[in-house]
């Protein structure tokens, strides 16, 4: 297979095959067919197109009828099978029988529910079915343009197929409707959909005066309109759809609108949406979007202003670094001085220390950790190992000790046995550092610290076993 996938080798093979007689080629193909089931099936598909349809339909039915549970170890194989069916439909059926290829793809898409119900899917099966949905759109275009189904209402058919949704995998079909329709057709589809949505919102469900063809679920109609807007990459249409869906859009709806404007390259439209502040932690999201918008406009001064506000709203390493990278040298020096003031006031000790280290003020970072060591309670899984190692390299061993202890303590306190390997690593680091420190400045010595560990956690044999096997 690798030989055939190489361009030069395939060309060379083609030249050599062209020197064979028809009889020699026939003999070669027969031998290959006898040697491999896959090769034999491929020949069957080429010589008897109907056999490809029957074989693929049989494979899809087999997947549906198989009631075995698919755990994590078997997911990759199941995804490979689903994708293999889709590839065979596209390669072997579509070129000769596009209508049947469309029907087979619909059968493949319908496997999503049964597969989800008998698997521990991590999203990979859903992704494979989404790929089949995309294939359906491509095949549908071939069928539509060929005129093979002249009476088909393709807009209605797309809505019908997309509406038969299992676990949300088919909604993207409307967002990819440009694969089936050209822009004028999509515009007509959008206009019709918008009229339906407005009519549905104007009439109370159950009103006898409502036309029979007006849907009674306005939320669905507006969501469909949003999807069509994405297919058109039309932010103004998307805005109208969202505002039909939310009379008074909250900040999450505004976020979706602004992101879509930015995705479409309409930074000015996004700025109009992001004009007013949002509440609480959501303000950081608004500032992130403003930063992106000004970046698209090339307005560096406004980006600096936004990033400064974001740092003031949420002082931490990433907001500091984002602001620092846009500043000139004098402004960076001013920012570092401001960080030394801000960090002292922060409630979270870990954030304060990380921020000071990022700004290069290691002495103050160690002083804060020493003064507030009892408050330094990190969340299990916090990634502070690099900071502990850098502190030691910069000759701040007490800071390193505080960090290693803060990482070790929650693992033992919570009995997180799966993390005992890491806890043993942290204690080994502490043992190694113990001989390099003469003055603990009020911290318990390593001997005192480990004695307390044994007193509190001596029965956690899994942890001490990890320690016993370390060099």
VEXDREN-2710 file (C-alpha; in Angstrom, 1 decimal):
% VEXDREN-2710
k/r/px/py/pz
1/UNK/0.0/0.0/0.0
2/UNK/2.8/2.4/0.8
3/UNK/4.3/1.7/-2.6
4/UNK/1.1/2.7/-4.4
5/UNK/0.7/5.8/-2.3
6/UNK/4.0/7.2/-3.4
7/UNK/3.5/9.3/-6.5
8/UNK/6.7/8.3/-8.4
9/UNK/6.3/4.6/-7.6
10/UNK/2.7/4.6/-8.8
11/UNK/3.8/6.2/-12.1
12/UNK/6.5/3.7/-12.4
13/UNK/4.1/0.8/-11.7
14/UNK/1.7/2.2/-14.3
15/UNK/4.4/2.2/-17.0
16/UNK/5.3/-1.4/-16.2
17/UNK/1.7/-2.6/-16.2
18/UNK/1.2/-1.0/-19.6
19/UNK/3.8/-3.4/-21.0
20/UNK/1.7/-6.4/-20.1
21/UNK/-0.7/-8.1/-22.4
22/UNK/-4.4/-8.4/-21.6
23/UNK/-3.9/-12.1/-20.8
24/UNK/-1.1/-11.4/-18.5
25/UNK/-3.1/-8.6/-16.7
26/UNK/-6.1/-11.0/-16.3
27/UNK/-3.9/-13.7/-14.8
28/UNK/-2.3/-11.2/-12.4
29/UNK/-5.6/-9.9/-11.2
30/UNK/-7.0/-13.4/-10.7
31/UNK/-3.9/-14.3/-8.6
32/UNK/-4.3/-11.2/-6.5
33/UNK/-8.0/-11.8/-6.0
34/UNK/-7.3/-15.3/-4.7
35/UNK/-4.6/-14.0/-2.3
36/UNK/-6.7/-11.3/-0.6
37/UNK/-10.3/-10.8/0.4
38/UNK/-10.1/-7.0/0.2
39/UNK/-8.7/-7.1/-3.3
40/UNK/-11.3/-9.6/-4.4
41/UNK/-14.1/-7.3/-3.1
42/UNK/-12.6/-4.4/-4.9
43/UNK/-12.7/-6.3/-8.2
44/UNK/-16.2/-7.3/-7.4
45/UNK/-17.2/-3.7/-6.8
46/UNK/-15.7/-2.6/-10.2
47/UNK/-17.2/-5.4/-12.3
48/UNK/-20.6/-5.7/-10.5
49/UNK/-21.6/-2.2/-9.1
50/UNK/-24.7/-3.7/-7.5
51/UNK/-22.5/-5.9/-5.3
52/UNK/-20.9/-2.8/-3.8
53/UNK/-24.3/-1.5/-2.7
54/UNK/-25.4/-4.8/-1.3
55/UNK/-22.1/-5.4/0.5
56/UNK/-22.0/-1.9/2.1
57/UNK/-25.7/-2.2/3.1
58/UNK/-24.9/-5.5/4.7
59/UNK/-22.0/-4.0/6.6
60/UNK/-24.2/-1.2/7.9
61/UNK/-26.9/-3.6/9.0
62/UNK/-24.2/-5.7/10.8
63/UNK/-23.0/-2.7/12.8
64/UNK/-26.6/-1.8/13.8
65/UNK/-27.5/-5.4/14.8
66/UNK/-24.3/-6.0/16.8
67/UNK/-25.3/-5.4/20.4
68/UNK/-21.8/-5.8/21.9
69/UNK/-20.7/-3.0/24.2
70/UNK/-17.9/-0.9/22.9
71/UNK/-15.5/0.2/25.6
72/UNK/-12.6/2.6/25.3
73/UNK/-10.2/0.0/24.0
74/UNK/-12.5/-0.8/21.0
75/UNK/-13.5/2.8/20.1
76/UNK/-10.7/3.3/17.6
77/UNK/-11.7/0.1/15.7
78/UNK/-15.4/1.1/15.6
79/UNK/-14.5/4.5/14.3
80/UNK/-12.2/2.9/11.7
81/UNK/-15.1/0.7/10.6
82/UNK/-17.5/3.6/10.3
83/UNK/-15.0/5.7/8.3
84/UNK/-14.2/2.7/6.1
85/UNK/-17.8/2.3/5.1
86/UNK/-18.0/6.0/4.3
87/UNK/-14.9/5.8/2.2
88/UNK/-16.3/2.8/0.2
89/UNK/-19.5/4.7/-0.4
90/UNK/-17.7/7.7/-1.8
91/UNK/-15.1/5.7/-3.8
92/UNK/-17.1/2.7/-5.1
93/UNK/-20.8/3.7/-5.2
94/UNK/-20.9/7.5/-5.7
95/UNK/-19.2/7.6/-9.1
96/UNK/-21.7/5.1/-10.6
97/UNK/-24.9/5.3/-8.5
98/UNK/-25.1/8.6/-6.6
99/UNK/-28.7/8.1/-5.6
100/UNK/-27.9/4.8/-3.9
101/UNK/-24.8/6.4/-2.4
102/UNK/-27.1/9.0/-0.8
103/UNK/-29.4/6.3/0.6
104/UNK/-26.4/4.3/2.0
105/UNK/-25.0/7.5/3.6
106/UNK/-28.3/8.1/5.4
107/UNK/-28.2/4.6/6.7
108/UNK/-24.7/5.1/8.0
109/UNK/-25.7/8.4/9.7
110/UNK/-28.5/6.6/11.4
111/UNK/-26.0/4.5/13.3
112/UNK/-25.1/7.3/15.6
113/UNK/-27.9/6.6/18.1
114/UNK/-27.4/2.8/18.4
115/UNK/-23.6/3.3/18.6
116/UNK/-23.9/5.9/21.3
117/UNK/-26.2/3.7/23.3
118/UNK/-23.7/0.9/23.5
119/UNK/-20.4/2.6/23.8
120/UNK/-18.2/4.8/26.1
121/UNK/-17.8/7.3/23.3
122/UNK/-15.4/10.1/23.9
123/UNK/-16.6/12.0/20.9
124/UNK/-14.7/10.1/18.2
125/UNK/-17.8/8.1/17.0
126/UNK/-19.8/11.4/16.8
127/UNK/-16.9/12.9/14.8
128/UNK/-17.0/10.0/12.4
129/UNK/-20.8/10.4/11.9
130/UNK/-20.4/14.1/11.4
131/UNK/-18.0/13.3/8.6
132/UNK/-20.7/11.1/7.1
133/UNK/-23.1/14.0/7.3
134/UNK/-20.7/16.1/5.4
135/UNK/-20.4/13.3/2.8
136/UNK/-24.2/13.3/2.5
137/UNK/-24.2/17.0/1.6
138/UNK/-21.5/16.4/-1.1
139/UNK/-23.4/13.4/-2.6
140/UNK/-26.7/15.3/-2.4
141/UNK/-25.2/18.1/-4.5
142/UNK/-24.1/15.5/-7.1
143/UNK/-27.6/14.0/-7.2
144/UNK/-29.2/17.5/-7.4
145/UNK/-27.0/18.7/-10.2
146/UNK/-27.4/15.4/-12.1
147/UNK/-31.2/15.8/-12.1
148/UNK/-31.6/12.2/-11.0
149/UNK/-34.3/13.2/-8.5
150/UNK/-36.2/16.0/-10.3
151/UNK/-39.1/16.1/-7.9
152/UNK/-37.0/16.4/-4.8
153/UNK/-37.4/19.5/-2.7
154/UNK/-33.8/19.7/-1.5
155/UNK/-34.3/22.4/1.0
156/UNK/-37.1/20.4/2.7
157/UNK/-35.0/17.3/2.5
158/UNK/-32.0/18.9/4.1
159/UNK/-34.1/20.2/7.0
160/UNK/-35.7/16.8/7.4
161/UNK/-32.4/14.9/7.5
162/UNK/-30.7/17.5/9.7
163/UNK/-33.7/17.4/12.0
164/UNK/-33.4/13.7/12.7
165/UNK/-30.6/14.5/15.1
166/UNK/-29.0/12.1/17.5
167/UNK/-26.8/13.7/20.2
168/UNK/-26.4/16.9/18.2
169/UNK/-24.3/15.5/15.4
170/UNK/-26.5/16.7/12.5
171/UNK/-27.0/20.3/13.3
172/UNK/-23.7/21.1/11.5
173/UNK/-25.3/20.0/8.3
174/UNK/-27.3/23.2/8.0
175/UNK/-24.2/25.2/8.9
176/UNK/-22.5/23.4/5.9
177/UNK/-25.4/23.9/3.6
178/UNK/-23.1/25.8/1.2
179/UNK/-21.8/22.3/0.2
180/UNK/-25.2/21.6/-1.3
181/UNK/-26.4/25.0/-2.4
182/UNK/-24.9/28.0/-4.1
183/UNK/-25.3/31.5/-2.5
184/UNK/-28.5/32.6/-4.3
185/UNK/-30.2/29.3/-3.3
186/UNK/-29.0/29.8/0.3
187/UNK/-30.3/33.4/0.3
188/UNK/-33.7/32.3/-0.8
189/UNK/-33.6/29.6/1.9
190/UNK/-32.7/32.2/4.5
191/UNK/-35.5/34.5/3.4
192/UNK/-38.1/31.8/3.6
193/UNK/-36.7/30.6/7.0
194/UNK/-36.8/34.2/8.4
195/UNK/-40.4/34.7/7.4
196/UNK/-41.4/31.4/9.1
197/UNK/-39.5/32.4/12.2
198/UNK/-41.2/35.8/12.4
199/UNK/-44.6/34.3/11.7
200/UNK/-44.1/31.7/14.4
201/UNK/-43.1/34.3/16.9
202/UNK/-46.1/36.5/16.0
203/UNK/-48.7/33.8/16.6
204/UNK/-49.3/32.1/19.9
205/UNK/-49.0/28.3/19.8
206/UNK/-52.5/26.7/19.3
207/UNK/-54.0/29.9/17.8
208/UNK/-56.6/28.6/15.3
209/UNK/-56.0/31.6/13.1
210/UNK/-52.4/30.5/12.4
211/UNK/-51.7/29.2/8.9
212/UNK/-51.3/25.4/8.7
213/UNK/-47.8/25.8/7.3
214/UNK/-46.5/28.1/10.1
215/UNK/-44.4/26.0/12.6
216/UNK/-45.4/26.4/16.2
217/UNK/-41.9/26.1/17.7
218/UNK/-40.2/29.5/17.1
219/UNK/-37.1/28.5/18.9
220/UNK/-36.4/25.7/16.4
221/UNK/-37.0/28.1/13.5
222/UNK/-34.6/30.7/14.8
223/UNK/-31.9/28.1/15.5
224/UNK/-32.3/26.9/11.9
225/UNK/-31.9/30.5/10.7
226/UNK/-28.7/30.9/12.8
227/UNK/-27.3/27.8/11.1
228/UNK/-28.2/29.1/7.6
229/UNK/-26.5/32.3/8.5
230/UNK/-23.3/30.4/9.3
231/UNK/-23.5/28.6/6.0
232/UNK/-23.7/32.0/4.3
233/UNK/-21.1/33.5/6.6
234/UNK/-23.5/36.4/7.1
235/UNK/-23.1/38.0/10.5
236/UNK/-26.0/40.5/10.0
237/UNK/-28.4/37.6/9.3
238/UNK/-27.0/35.8/12.3
239/UNK/-27.6/38.8/14.5
240/UNK/-31.3/39.0/13.4
241/UNK/-31.7/35.2/14.1
242/UNK/-30.2/35.6/17.6
243/UNK/-32.4/38.6/18.4
244/UNK/-35.5/36.7/17.2
245/UNK/-34.4/33.9/19.6
246/UNK/-33.5/36.2/22.5
247/UNK/-35.6/39.4/22.6
248/UNK/-33.1/40.8/25.1
249/UNK/-29.8/38.9/24.4
250/UNK/-27.7/38.1/27.5
251/UNK/-24.0/38.3/27.4
252/UNK/-23.6/34.7/26.2
253/UNK/-25.8/35.4/23.2
254/UNK/-23.8/38.6/22.6
255/UNK/-20.6/36.6/22.9
256/UNK/-21.9/34.2/20.2
257/UNK/-22.8/37.1/17.9
258/UNK/-19.4/38.9/18.5
259/UNK/-17.4/35.7/17.8
260/UNK/-19.3/35.1/14.6
261/UNK/-18.6/38.6/13.4
262/UNK/-14.9/38.1/14.2
263/UNK/-14.9/34.7/12.4
264/UNK/-16.3/36.4/9.4
265/UNK/-13.6/39.2/9.6
266/UNK/-16.1/41.9/10.6
267/UNK/-14.3/43.4/13.6
268/UNK/-16.3/46.7/13.4
269/UNK/-19.6/44.8/13.8
270/UNK/-18.1/42.9/16.8
271/UNK/-17.1/46.2/18.4
272/UNK/-20.7/47.5/18.3
273/UNK/-21.8/44.4/20.1
274/UNK/-19.1/44.5/22.7
275/UNK/-19.6/48.2/23.6
276/UNK/-21.1/47.8/27.1
277/UNK/-19.3/46.0/30.1
278/UNK/-20.5/42.5/31.2
279/UNK/-21.0/41.4/34.7
280/UNK/-18.5/39.5/36.9
281/UNK/-16.1/37.0/35.3
282/UNK/-17.8/37.4/32.0
283/UNK/-16.1/40.8/31.6
284/UNK/-12.8/39.0/30.9
285/UNK/-14.5/37.2/28.0
286/UNK/-15.7/40.5/26.6
287/UNK/-12.2/42.0/26.9
288/UNK/-10.7/38.9/25.1
289/UNK/-13.1/39.5/22.2
290/UNK/-12.2/43.2/22.1
291/UNK/-8.5/42.3/22.0
292/UNK/-9.2/40.0/19.0
293/UNK/-11.3/42.7/17.3
294/UNK/-8.6/45.4/17.7
295/UNK/-6.0/42.9/16.5
296/UNK/-8.0/42.4/13.3
297/UNK/-8.1/46.1/12.8
298/UNK/-4.4/46.6/13.6
299/UNK/-5.2/49.0/16.3
300/UNK/-2.3/48.4/18.7
301/UNK/-3.0/51.3/21.1
302/UNK/-6.5/50.1/21.7
303/UNK/-5.2/46.5/22.2
304/UNK/-2.9/47.8/24.9
305/UNK/-5.7/49.6/26.6
306/UNK/-7.9/46.5/26.5
307/UNK/-5.2/44.2/27.8
308/UNK/-4.4/46.7/30.6
309/UNK/-8.1/46.6/31.6
310/UNK/-8.1/42.9/31.5
311/UNK/-5.0/42.7/33.7
312/UNK/-6.6/45.1/36.2
313/UNK/-9.8/43.0/36.1
314/UNK/-7.9/39.7/36.6
315/UNK/-4.3/40.1/37.7
316/UNK/-2.5/36.8/36.8
317/UNK/0.4/35.5/34.8
318/UNK/-1.4/35.2/31.4
319/UNK/-3.0/38.7/31.6
320/UNK/0.3/40.2/32.6
321/UNK/2.3/38.5/29.9
322/UNK/-0.3/39.4/27.2
323/UNK/0.0/43.0/28.2
324/UNK/3.7/43.0/28.6
325/UNK/4.4/41.7/25.1
326/UNK/2.8/44.8/23.5
327/UNK/4.6/47.4/25.6
328/UNK/7.9/49.3/24.9
329/UNK/10.8/49.0/27.4
330/UNK/9.8/52.0/29.7
331/UNK/6.2/50.8/29.9
332/UNK/7.3/47.3/30.8
333/UNK/9.4/48.6/33.7
334/UNK/6.4/50.6/34.9
335/UNK/4.2/47.4/34.6
336/UNK/6.7/45.3/36.6
337/UNK/6.7/47.9/39.4
338/UNK/2.9/47.9/39.4
339/UNK/2.9/44.1/39.6
340/UNK/4.9/44.2/42.8
341/UNK/2.2/46.4/44.3
342/UNK/-0.7/44.4/43.0
343/UNK/0.6/41.0/44.0
344/UNK/0.8/41.9/47.7
345/UNK/-2.9/42.6/47.7
346/UNK/-4.0/39.4/45.9
347/UNK/-6.0/36.9/48.0
348/UNK/-4.6/33.8/46.2
349/UNK/-1.0/33.2/47.3
350/UNK/-0.1/30.9/44.3
351/UNK/-1.3/33.6/41.8
352/UNK/0.6/36.3/43.6
353/UNK/3.9/34.2/43.6
354/UNK/3.5/33.2/39.9
355/UNK/2.8/36.8/38.9
356/UNK/5.8/38.2/40.8
357/UNK/8.1/35.5/39.3
358/UNK/6.8/36.3/35.8
359/UNK/7.7/39.9/36.4
360/UNK/11.1/39.0/37.7
361/UNK/10.6/39.9/41.3
362/UNK/11.8/36.5/42.8
363/UNK/12.8/38.0/46.3
364/UNK/9.3/39.4/46.9
365/UNK/7.7/36.2/45.6
366/UNK/9.7/34.1/48.2
367/UNK/9.0/36.7/50.9
368/UNK/5.2/36.4/50.3
369/UNK/5.3/32.6/50.3
370/UNK/7.2/32.6/53.6
371/UNK/4.9/35.1/55.2
372/UNK/1.7/33.3/54.0
373/UNK/2.9/29.7/53.8
374/UNK/-0.1/28.5/55.8
375/UNK/-2.5/30.1/53.2
376/UNK/-0.6/28.5/50.3
377/UNK/-3.2/25.7/49.5
378/UNK/-3.0/24.7/45.9
379/UNK/-5.7/22.7/44.1
380/UNK/-4.9/19.1/43.4
381/UNK/-3.4/18.9/39.9
382/UNK/-2.1/22.5/39.8
383/UNK/1.0/22.7/37.5
384/UNK/3.6/24.4/39.7
385/UNK/6.5/21.9/39.3
386/UNK/8.3/24.2/36.7
387/UNK/8.1/27.1/39.1
388/UNK/9.6/25.0/42.0
389/UNK/12.5/23.9/39.8
390/UNK/13.2/27.4/38.5
391/UNK/13.1/28.8/42.0
392/UNK/15.8/26.3/43.0
393/UNK/17.8/27.1/39.9
394/UNK/17.6/30.8/40.8
395/UNK/18.8/30.0/44.4
396/UNK/15.5/30.4/46.2
397/UNK/15.4/27.0/47.8
398/UNK/12.9/27.9/50.5
399/UNK/10.5/29.0/47.8
400/UNK/11.0/25.6/46.1
401/UNK/10.4/23.8/49.4
402/UNK/7.1/25.6/50.0
403/UNK/5.9/24.8/46.5
404/UNK/6.8/21.1/46.7
405/UNK/5.1/20.8/50.1
406/UNK/2.0/22.5/48.8
407/UNK/1.8/20.1/45.9
408/UNK/2.4/17.0/48.1
409/UNK/0.0/17.8/50.9
410/UNK/-3.4/17.7/49.1
411/UNK/-2.5/14.3/47.5
412/UNK/-2.1/12.7/50.9
413/UNK/-4.9/14.6/52.6
414/UNK/-7.4/13.4/50.0
415/UNK/-5.9/10.0/49.6
416/UNK/-5.5/10.4/45.9
417/UNK/-3.9/7.0/45.4
418/UNK/-3.5/7.5/41.6
419/UNK/-1.3/10.5/42.3
420/UNK/1.0/8.7/44.9
421/UNK/3.7/8.4/42.3
422/UNK/3.8/12.2/41.9
423/UNK/3.6/12.6/45.7
424/UNK/6.7/10.4/46.1
425/UNK/8.5/12.4/43.5
426/UNK/7.7/15.6/45.5
427/UNK/8.9/14.2/48.8
428/UNK/12.1/13.0/47.1
429/UNK/12.7/16.6/45.9
430/UNK/12.2/17.8/49.4
431/UNK/14.7/15.3/50.8
432/UNK/17.2/16.3/48.3
433/UNK/16.8/20.0/49.1
434/UNK/16.9/19.5/52.9
435/UNK/20.7/19.4/53.0
436/UNK/21.1/22.7/51.1
437/UNK/19.1/24.9/53.6
438/UNK/20.7/26.3/56.8
439/UNK/18.0/28.7/57.8
440/UNK/14.3/27.8/57.4
441/UNK/13.1/31.2/58.5
442/UNK/10.3/29.9/60.6
443/UNK/9.3/27.0/58.4
444/UNK/9.4/23.5/59.9
445/UNK/12.6/21.7/59.0
446/UNK/12.4/18.8/56.6
447/UNK/12.9/16.4/59.5
448/UNK/9.9/18.0/61.3
449/UNK/7.8/18.1/58.2
450/UNK/8.4/14.4/57.3
451/UNK/7.8/13.3/60.9
452/UNK/4.4/15.0/60.7
453/UNK/3.7/13.3/57.4
454/UNK/4.4/9.9/58.9
455/UNK/2.2/10.8/61.9
456/UNK/-0.8/11.8/59.8
457/UNK/-0.4/9.5/56.8
458/UNK/1.6/6.6/58.0
459/UNK/-1.1/4.1/57.1
460/UNK/-1.1/5.2/53.4
461/UNK/1.0/2.2/52.5
462/UNK/0.6/2.8/48.8
463/UNK/2.5/6.1/49.1
464/UNK/5.2/4.8/51.4
465/UNK/5.7/1.8/49.1
466/UNK/6.3/4.3/46.3
467/UNK/8.9/6.0/48.4
468/UNK/10.6/2.7/49.2
469/UNK/11.2/1.8/45.6
470/UNK/12.6/5.3/44.6
471/UNK/16.4/5.5/44.2
END
